[in-house]
């Protein structure tokens, strides 16, 4: 039965979580990625692109934009929006920061962000999954297995975080969202 989730992940890779998200589908493209430029975010109320610091946006709207921009591979813009978040350096923010840095080739900075997230919340299973996937990319499967064990120890058995990391360890393939 454990083969079925792995099979689904390899045949339906877009069913995986984007970094930090709570659903299993890639973000739907909105005007943030189809119309807005230079890290601007679509404001549904104003019906226009606004600066990510705009007070009309809350952190959840910014977070959605970060997720969408990161999934689109627009890492610099995602980082601009992430920097505008007002919640501070929470484990959610640091996990996203680690993901963006990792995907933009800043491996050491990504590791530092993941470690900061885990200092804040050692039980963050998504951070463990993304950090573990980075370790797989670095050809460090034993270190990745430590994060897989942490996911399971923190109630993450059967979640995307566990399935994605287990698949990465087994196949060497990681997720780009």
N, C-alpha and C positions, 0 to 999 in steps of 0.2 A: 504493500500500500504506500510505502514511502517513495516508490518510484513514480507514482502518479503526479505528485506535486513537482518533482524534478522534470518530468516529461512536459507538464504544462508550462513550466518556466522556460524550457528550451523551445517549445513550439509556439508559445504565446508570450514573448518577452515583454510586450507592452502591458502585460497584466501586472508588472512589478511596480512597486512604489517608487515615486520620485523621492529624492532626499527629503526626509522629514515629513512626508505627507501622511495622511490618515486614510487615504483610499488607495485602491489597487490599480487605477488607470492613470496613464500619463495625463498631465494637465491639458485641458482643452485650450486651444489657441484662442486668445481674446485679442482685443485691440492693443493690449500691452505688447504683444509680439508681432501683430500684423500692421499696426499704425504708429505706435509710439517709438521714439528714437532716443538714443543717448541715456538709457536708464529711466526714462519716464514711465509712468504707470497710468493705465486707463482708469479714470474715475467714473463709475457708472452714474453717479448722481449728477456730476457736472457735464457728463457726456463729452469728455475731452481728456487728452493726455496731460498729466500734471507731474511736477517734480516729486520724487519719492518722499521728500520732506514735507509736502503739503499737509497741513493740519486736518484736511478733510479725510485723509486716509488713516485707517487704524492699522495696527501691526498685523492683524490677520489679512488685510488686503495687501499689505506690503509682502507678507510671507507668501501669499498666493502668487504674487508677481515674481518673487525670487524663484519660486519653484518652476514657474512657467519659463522664465528666462534661462534658468539653469538647464532645463530639459531641452530648450532650443539651442543650447551650446553657447549662449551669449553670457559667458561667465563674468566679464568685466561689468556689464550692466547689472547682472544679478548681484554682484558684490556692492555696487553703488546703492541699490535698493536695500540690501541687507544692512549697510552702514546707516541707513536712515531709520531703522527700527528703533523704537524708543524703549523697548523692554530691557535693554542692556545685554550683557554677555551671558544670557541664559544658555542652558544646555541645548535648547532648540536652535538658537542663533549660532552657537559654536559648532554644532553638527553640520548645519548648512555651510558655514564658513569653511569647515574642513573639507566638505564635499566639493565646493567650488574651487578651493585652492588645489585640491588633489587633481581635479579634472582639468585645471588650467596649467598643470605641470609643476606647481609649487609644492612638491611633496613634503619637504621638511615643515613648512608652514602649515600644511594640511594636518600632519601628524600632531603638531603643537595644538591646533584647534580641537582635534578629536580628543586629545588628552585633557584639555581644559574642560571640554564637555563632560568627560567622565569624572573629573574631579568634582564638578558641580552635581552630577547625577550618575553615580557608578552603575546604576541599573538601567540606563538608557539603551535599550536593545537596538535601536536604529543606529546609534553611534557605534556600538559594537559591530554591527553588520558592515557599515561602511568602512570602519577602521580595518576590520578583518579582510574586506575585499581589497583594500589598499595593500595589505600584507601579502595577499595572494598575487597581486600585480608585481610585488617586489620579490616574488619567489620565496616567501616565508610561510609556507603552509602550516608549520607547527605553531607559529605565533598566531596565525589566523584561527587555529583550532581553540586556542585559549579564549578568544572572543566568542567563538561558537558556544563553548561551554558556559561563558558568562550569559549569553542570550538565554540558554536553556535554564540556567540557575535563577534567572530573573523573570521566569514565567513566559518566555518567548517561544516555547515549543509550538510548532505549527504555524507560526506567524511568517509574514514575508521576510522579516529580518533573518530568521533562522533558515528558511528555505533558500533564500538568495545566497547567504554565506556558505551553506553546506554545498550548494550547487557550484559556487565559485571554487571552493576547495577541491571538489571532485573533478571539475572540468577545466579549471584555470580561466574561465570566462567570467568577467564581472559586468556590472550594469553601468550604463552611461546616464542613467536617470534614477 
